[in-house]
Amino acid sequence: MAIFSSPNKRFAMYPSVNASYLGRGESSERAISNTKSSIVQIMVEKGYTPVPLSDSPDFIIGFGLGVESKITDDEIFDKAGMVVGLSTEGINQKKFQKGTALVAVFSPGNKEPRWRVLAQGMSHMKKSDGARKENIHTLLTSMLSPIPQAGKALP
């Protein structure tokens, strides 16, 4: 993961979500906002510095979010090139939906990601905003755990 090696410490977030398959509405906008702010917070805690895209960052982070009613596993494979397929057999579809989160890191000027991680899980559709925000942060902390502290060599 040379993209994270020293001196590459400055990152930018894509100005918009790379892909959102959540539907429309306030709850979707909050999920996108919470995801973006959690990614920035986690990266800052690792010692990286957020900069505007116009400041020539060392790398760029993008993300995508989706629920199964808006994007299928086959569509995820076609778009992200990653195999998914968490079974929903026996799940109460009125209470839970399969959710997918993708985080990708790009070198400036490249359309193909240098590093990416995808997670799927069951999302409780009636959770409070605070619980959703906490769950998003916990998930992203786990997803971004392979990224080393800024300036540190990989083991």
Accessible surface in RSA format (square Angstrom, percent):
REM  Atomic radii and reference values for relative SASA: ProtOr
REM  Chains: A
REM  Algorithm: Lee & Richards
REM  Probe-radius: 1.40
REM  Slices: 20
REM RES _ NUM      All-atoms   Total-Side   Main-Chain    Non-polar    All polar
REM                ABS   REL    ABS   REL    ABS   REL    ABS   REL    ABS   REL
RES MET A   1    78.50  40.7  34.81  23.0  43.68 104.0  42.87  36.4  35.63  47.2
RES ALA A   2    67.11  61.7  54.67  84.4  12.44  28.3  60.02  84.5   7.09  18.8
RES ILE A   3     6.31   3.6   4.35   3.2   1.96   4.7   6.31   4.5   0.00   0.0
RES PHE A   4     0.43   0.2   0.21   0.1   0.22   0.6   0.35   0.2   0.08   0.2
RES SER A   5    49.80  42.1  46.61  62.2   3.18   7.3  35.43  75.4  14.37  20.1
RES SER A   6    64.60  54.6  43.36  57.9  21.24  48.9  22.80  48.6  41.80  58.6
RES PRO A   7   110.08  80.2 100.38  91.5   9.70  35.3 100.45  82.9   9.63  59.8
RES ASN A   8    38.45  26.5  38.28  37.0   0.18   0.4   0.06   0.2  38.39  37.1
RES LYS A   9    81.25  39.6  81.25  49.9   0.00   0.0  30.34  27.3  50.91  54.2
RES ARG A  10    85.38  35.8  85.38  43.5   0.00   0.0  41.01  56.0  44.36  26.9
RES PHE A  11     0.14   0.1   0.14   0.1   0.00   0.0   0.14   0.1   0.00   0.0
RES ALA A  12     1.12   1.0   0.43   0.7   0.69   1.6   1.12   1.6   0.00   0.0
RES MET A  13    22.27  11.5  10.24   6.8  12.02  28.6  10.24   8.7  12.02  15.9
RES TYR A  14    60.10  28.1  55.73  31.7   4.37  11.4  37.31  28.0  22.79  28.1
RES PRO A  15   100.54  73.3  71.19  64.9  29.35 106.7  77.60  64.1  22.93 142.5
RES SER A  16    81.41  68.8  69.57  92.8  11.84  27.3  48.82 104.0  32.59  45.7
RES VAL A  17    34.33  22.6  14.84  13.4  19.50  47.0  15.49  13.5  18.84  51.1
RES ASN A  18    77.83  53.7  41.03  39.6  36.81  88.6  27.37  65.9  50.47  48.8
RES ALA A  19    31.18  28.7  24.14  37.3   7.04  16.0  31.18  43.9   0.00   0.0
RES SER A  20    50.54  42.7  21.31  28.4  29.24  67.3  17.61  37.5  32.93  46.1
RES TYR A  21    62.45  29.2  59.27  33.7   3.18   8.3  44.74  33.6  17.71  21.8
RES LEU A  22    35.15  19.6  18.65  13.3  16.49  41.5  18.65  13.1  16.49  44.4
RES GLY A  23    29.82  36.8   0.00   N/A  29.82  36.8  15.21  41.7  14.61  32.7
RES ARG A  24   240.48 101.0 204.59 104.3  35.89  85.4  80.52 110.0 159.96  96.9
RES GLY A  25    41.05  50.6   0.00   N/A  41.05  50.6  34.68  95.2   6.37  14.3
RES GLU A  26   128.17  73.6 114.44  86.6  13.73  32.7  47.66  92.2  80.51  65.7
RES SER A  27    65.54  55.4  58.06  77.5   7.48  17.2  33.45  71.2  32.09  45.0
RES SER A  28     9.84   8.3   7.48  10.0   2.36   5.4   3.57   7.6   6.26   8.8
RES GLU A  29   110.83  63.6 107.56  81.4   3.26   7.8  44.24  85.6  66.59  54.4
RES ARG A  30    79.83  33.5  78.28  39.9   1.56   3.7  50.90  69.6  28.93  17.5
RES ALA A  31    21.11  19.4  19.08  29.5   2.03   4.6  20.61  29.0   0.50   1.3
RES ILE A  32    28.37  16.1  28.37  21.1   0.00   0.0  28.37  20.4   0.00   0.0
RES SER A  33    66.79  56.4  58.90  78.6   7.89  18.2  30.58  65.1  36.21  50.7
RES ASN A  34    20.94  14.4  20.65  20.0   0.29   0.7   0.04   0.1  20.89  20.2
RES THR A  35     1.40   1.0   1.40   1.4   0.00   0.0   1.09   1.5   0.31   0.5
RES LYS A  36    78.18  38.1  78.18  48.0   0.00   0.0  44.88  40.4  33.30  35.5
RES SER A  37    58.30  49.3  49.13  65.6   9.17  21.1  47.08 100.3  11.22  15.7
RES SER A  38     5.23   4.4   4.42   5.9   0.80   1.9   0.80   1.7   4.42   6.2
RES ILE A  39     0.00   0.0   0.00   0.0   0.00   0.0   0.00   0.0   0.00   0.0
RES VAL A  40    39.57  26.0  39.57  35.8   0.00   0.0  39.57  34.4   0.00   0.0
RES GLN A  41    87.71  49.0  81.89  59.8   5.83  13.9  29.24  62.2  58.47  44.3
RES ILE A  42     7.32   4.2   7.19   5.4   0.14   0.3   7.19   5.2   0.14   0.4
RES MET A  43     0.00   0.0   0.00   0.0   0.00   0.0   0.00   0.0   0.00   0.0
RES VAL A  44    71.59  47.1  62.55  56.6   9.04  21.8  62.55  54.3   9.04  24.5
RES GLU A  45   112.94  64.8  83.32  63.0  29.62  70.5  49.20  95.2  63.74  52.0
RES LYS A  46    26.58  13.0  25.94  15.9   0.64   1.5  12.75  11.5  13.83  14.7
RES GLY A  47    42.31  52.2   0.00   N/A  42.31  52.2  28.80  79.0  13.51  30.3
RES TYR A  48     4.84   2.3   0.00   0.0   4.84  12.6   0.00   0.0   4.84   6.0
RES THR A  49    68.28  48.6  66.83  67.8   1.44   3.4  41.48  55.7  26.80  40.5
RES PRO A  50    61.31  44.7  46.11  42.0  15.20  55.3  46.37  38.3  14.94  92.8
RES VAL A  51    24.05  15.8  12.88  11.7  11.16  26.9  17.80  15.5   6.25  17.0
RES PRO A  52    82.11  59.8  69.59  63.4  12.52  45.5  81.58  67.4   0.53   3.3
RES LEU A  53    73.44  40.9  57.63  41.2  15.81  39.8  57.80  40.6  15.64  42.1
RES SER A  54   102.14  86.3  63.46  84.7  38.68  89.1  58.03 123.6  44.11  61.8
RES ASP A  55    69.20  48.5  57.71  57.4  11.49  27.2  12.00  28.2  57.20  57.0
RES SER A  56    88.14  74.5  72.39  96.6  15.75  36.3  43.66  93.0  44.48  62.3
RES PRO A  57     7.42   5.4   2.34   2.1   5.08  18.5   2.34   1.9   5.08  31.6
RES ASP A  58    44.36  31.1  29.40  29.3  14.96  35.4   7.26  17.1  37.10  37.0
RES PHE A  59     0.00   0.0   0.00   0.0   0.00   0.0   0.00   0.0   0.00   0.0
RES ILE A  60    12.19   6.9  12.19   9.1   0.00   0.0  12.19   8.8   0.00   0.0
RES ILE A  61     0.14   0.1   0.13   0.1   0.01   0.0   0.13   0.1   0.01   0.0
RES GLY A  62     1.42   1.8   0.00   N/A   1.42   1.8   1.42   3.9   0.00   0.0
RES PHE A  63     8.49   4.2   6.62   4.1   1.87   4.9   8.29   5.0   0.20   0.6
RES GLY A  64     6.35   7.8   0.00   N/A   6.35   7.8   5.67  15.5   0.69   1.5
RES LEU A  65    21.46  12.0  17.70  12.7   3.76   9.4  19.99  14.0   1.47   4.0
RES GLY A  66     3.81   4.7   0.00   N/A   3.81   4.7   1.50   4.1   2.31   5.2
RES VAL A  67    19.25  12.7  18.30  16.6   0.95   2.3  19.25  16.7   0.00   0.0
RES GLU A  68    46.83  26.9  31.51  23.8  15.31  36.5  16.32  31.6  30.50  24.9
RES SER A  69    77.68  65.6  39.22  52.3  38.46  88.6  44.52  94.8  33.16  46.4
RES LYS A  70   110.38  53.9  86.45  53.0  23.93  57.0  36.78  33.1  73.60  78.4
RES ILE A  71    12.35   7.0   8.48   6.3   3.87   9.3   9.13   6.6   3.22   8.7
RES THR A  72    72.65  51.7  68.20  69.1   4.45  10.6  69.50  93.4   3.15   4.8
RES ASP A  73    36.25  25.4  29.75  29.6   6.50  15.4  17.66  41.6  18.59  18.5
RES ASP A  74   112.64  78.9 110.05 109.5   2.58   6.1  27.64  65.0  85.00  84.8
RES GLU A  75    75.59  43.4  74.62  56.5   0.97   2.3  25.35  49.0  50.24  41.0
RES ILE A  76    10.93   6.2   9.73   7.2   1.20   2.9  10.93   7.9   0.00   0.0
RES PHE A  77    99.51  49.8  97.82  60.6   1.69   4.4  97.82  59.3   1.69   4.8
RES ASP A  78   116.57  81.7  81.58  81.2  34.99  82.7  28.66  67.5  87.91  87.7
RES LYS A  79   131.65  64.2  91.24  56.0  40.42  96.2  49.79  44.8  81.87  87.2
RES ALA A  80    12.18  11.2   4.59   7.1   7.58  17.3  12.18  17.1   0.00   0.0
RES GLY A  81    45.59  56.2   0.00   N/A  45.59  56.2  24.34  66.8  21.25  47.6
RES MET A  82    46.30  24.0  42.37  28.0   3.92   9.3  46.30  39.4   0.00   0.0
RES VAL A  83   128.57  84.6 100.48  91.0  28.09  67.7 101.15  87.9  27.42  74.4
RES VAL A  84    28.35  18.7   3.24   2.9  25.10  60.5  12.57  10.9  15.78  42.8
RES GLY A  85    49.53  61.1   0.00   N/A  49.53  61.1  18.56  50.9  30.97  69.4
RES LEU A  86    71.30  39.7  60.35  43.2  10.95  27.5  67.27  47.2   4.02  10.8
RES SER A  87    76.80  64.9  56.41  75.3  20.39  47.0  51.49 109.6  25.31  35.5
RES THR A  88    31.70  22.5  25.16  25.5   6.54  15.6   0.28   0.4  31.42  47.5
RES GLU A  89   160.75  92.3 131.48  99.5  29.27  69.7  55.13 106.6 105.62  86.2
RES GLY A  90    83.90 103.5   0.00   N/A  83.90 103.5  43.11 118.3  40.79  91.4
RES ILE A  91    59.07  33.6  46.85  34.9  12.22  29.5  48.04  34.6  11.03  29.9
RES ASN A  92    79.04  54.5  63.68  61.5  15.36  37.0  31.79  76.5  47.25  45.7
RES GLN A  93    88.85  49.7  72.24  52.8  16.61  39.6  52.41 111.6  36.44  27.6
RES LYS A  94   182.37  89.0 162.78  99.9  19.60  46.7 112.19 101.0  70.18  74.8
RES LYS A  95    99.51  48.5  99.51  61.1   0.00   0.0  44.79  40.3  54.72  58.3
RES PHE A  96    61.65  30.8  61.65  38.2   0.00   0.0  61.65  37.4   0.00   0.0
RES GLN A  97    28.06  15.7  28.06  20.5   0.00   0.0   5.95  12.7  22.11  16.8
RES LYS A  98    17.52   8.5  17.16  10.5   0.36   0.9   5.21   4.7  12.31  13.1
RES GLY A  99    14.66  18.1   0.00   N/A  14.66  18.1  13.01  35.7   1.65   3.7
RES THR A 100    17.70  12.6  11.20  11.4   6.49  15.5   8.86  11.9   8.84  13.4
RES ALA A 101     7.88   7.2   7.47  11.5   0.41   0.9   7.55  10.6   0.33   0.9
RES LEU A 102    38.54  21.5  38.19  27.3   0.36   0.9  38.19  26.8   0.36   1.0
RES VAL A 103     0.65   0.4   0.65   0.6   0.00   0.0   0.65   0.6   0.00   0.0
RES ALA A 104     6.27   5.8   6.27   9.7   0.00   0.0   6.27   8.8   0.00   0.0
RES VAL A 105     0.12   0.1   0.12   0.1   0.00   0.0   0.12   0.1   0.00   0.0
RES PHE A 106    18.42   9.2  18.42  11.4   0.00   0.0  18.42  11.2   0.00   0.0
RES SER A 107    16.89  14.3  16.53  22.1   0.35   0.8  13.07  27.8   3.82   5.3
RES PRO A 108    63.98  46.6  45.43  41.4  18.55  67.4  45.81  37.8  18.17 112.9
RES GLY A 109    85.60 105.6   0.00   N/A  85.60 105.6  45.27 124.2  40.33  90.3
RES ASN A 110    72.77  50.2  65.76  63.6   7.00  16.9  10.22  24.6  62.54  60.5
RES LYS A 111   190.82  93.1 167.81 103.0  23.02  54.8 115.05 103.6  75.77  80.7
RES GLU A 112   131.27  75.4 127.85  96.7   3.42   8.2  61.27 118.5  70.00  57.2
RES PRO A 113    38.84  28.3  17.27  15.7  21.57  78.4  17.27  14.3  21.57 134.0
RES ARG A 114   125.97  52.9  91.02  46.4  34.94  83.2  28.02  38.3  97.95  59.4
RES TRP A 115    35.97  14.4  29.58  14.3   6.39  15.0  22.74  12.1  13.23  21.5
RES ARG A 116    92.34  38.8  74.85  38.2  17.48  41.6  10.42  14.2  81.92  49.6
RES VAL A 117    31.69  20.9  30.38  27.5   1.31   3.2  31.69  27.5   0.00   0.0
RES LEU A 118    32.12  17.9   9.75   7.0  22.38  56.2   9.75   6.8  22.38  60.2
RES ALA A 119    22.82  21.0  16.15  24.9   6.68  15.2  21.90  30.8   0.93   2.5
RES GLN A 120    43.21  24.2  10.00   7.3  33.21  79.1   9.97  21.2  33.24  25.2
RES GLY A 121    32.07  39.6   0.00   N/A  32.07  39.6  27.55  75.6   4.53  10.1
RES MET A 122    65.00  33.7  31.68  21.0  33.32  79.3  32.06  27.3  32.93  43.6
RES SER A 123    34.00  28.7  27.92  37.3   6.08  14.0  19.40  41.3  14.60  20.5
RES HIS A 124    48.56  26.5  43.71  30.4   4.85  12.4  30.44  31.4  18.12  21.1
RES MET A 125    65.21  33.8  50.27  33.3  14.94  35.6  50.15  42.6  15.06  19.9
RES LYS A 126   159.07  77.6 129.06  79.2  30.01  71.5  78.05  70.3  81.02  86.3
RES LYS A 127    82.12  40.1  65.19  40.0  16.94  40.3  40.42  36.4  41.70  44.4
RES SER A 128    72.54  61.3  55.84  74.5  16.70  38.5  55.24 117.6  17.31  24.2
RES ASP A 129    70.41  49.3  62.97  62.7   7.43  17.6  28.55  67.2  41.86  41.7
RES GLY A 130    50.37  62.1   0.00   N/A  50.37  62.1  39.18 107.5  11.20  25.1
RES ALA A 131    36.47  33.5  28.03  43.3   8.44  19.2  34.32  48.3   2.15   5.7
RES ARG A 132    61.66  25.9  59.98  30.6   1.68   4.0  25.02  34.2  36.64  22.2
RES LYS A 133   109.59  53.5 109.53  67.2   0.07   0.2  53.48  48.1  56.11  59.8
RES GLU A 134   121.04  69.5 114.49  86.6   6.56  15.6  35.71  69.1  85.33  69.7
RES ASN A 135    66.79  46.1  61.60  59.5   5.19  12.5  23.49  56.5  43.29  41.8
RES ILE A 136    33.33  19.0  32.17  24.0   1.16   2.8  33.33  24.0   0.00   0.0
RES HIS A 137    48.29  26.4  48.29  33.6   0.00   0.0  35.34  36.4  12.95  15.1
RES THR A 138    88.96  63.3  84.40  85.6   4.55  10.9  68.07  91.4  20.88  31.6
RES LEU A 139    73.21  40.8  68.01  48.7   5.20  13.1  72.80  51.1   0.41   1.1
RES LEU A 140     2.24   1.2   2.24   1.6   0.00   0.0   2.24   1.6   0.00   0.0
RES THR A 141    63.61  45.2  62.37  63.2   1.25   3.0  60.26  80.9   3.35   5.1
RES SER A 142    74.16  62.7  61.16  81.6  13.00  29.9  29.29  62.4  44.87  62.9
RES MET A 143     9.54   4.9   4.72   3.1   4.82  11.5   9.17   7.8   0.36   0.5
RES LEU A 144     0.09   0.1   0.09   0.1   0.00   0.0   0.09   0.1   0.00   0.0
RES SER A 145    73.21  61.9  51.99  69.4  21.22  48.9  35.51  75.6  37.70  52.8
RES PRO A 146    67.91  49.5  48.76  44.4  19.15  69.6  60.69  50.1   7.22  44.9
RES ILE A 147     0.86   0.5   0.03   0.0   0.83   2.0   0.03   0.0   0.83   2.2
RES PRO A 148    18.25  13.3   7.20   6.6  11.05  40.2  18.25  15.1   0.00   0.0
RES GLN A 149    84.15  47.1  80.74  59.0   3.42   8.1  34.97  74.4  49.19  37.3
RES ALA A 150    18.07  16.6   2.94   4.5  15.14  34.4   2.94   4.1  15.14  40.1
RES GLY A 151    34.20  42.2   0.00   N/A  34.20  42.2   7.12  19.6  27.07  60.6
RES LYS A 152   126.56  61.7 122.15  74.9   4.41  10.5  68.22  61.4  58.34  62.1
RES ALA A 153    93.96  86.4  62.79  96.9  31.17  70.9  71.70 101.0  22.26  59.0
RES LEU A 154    73.47  40.9  49.20  35.2  24.27  61.0  49.20  34.6  24.27  65.3
RES PRO A 155   173.00 126.1 100.14  91.3  72.85 264.8 140.35 115.9  32.65 202.9
END  Absolute sums over single chains surface
CHAIN  1 A     8785.8       6759.1       2026.7       4956.3       3829.5
END  Absolute sums over all chains
TOTAL          8785.8       6759.1       2026.7       4956.3       3829.5
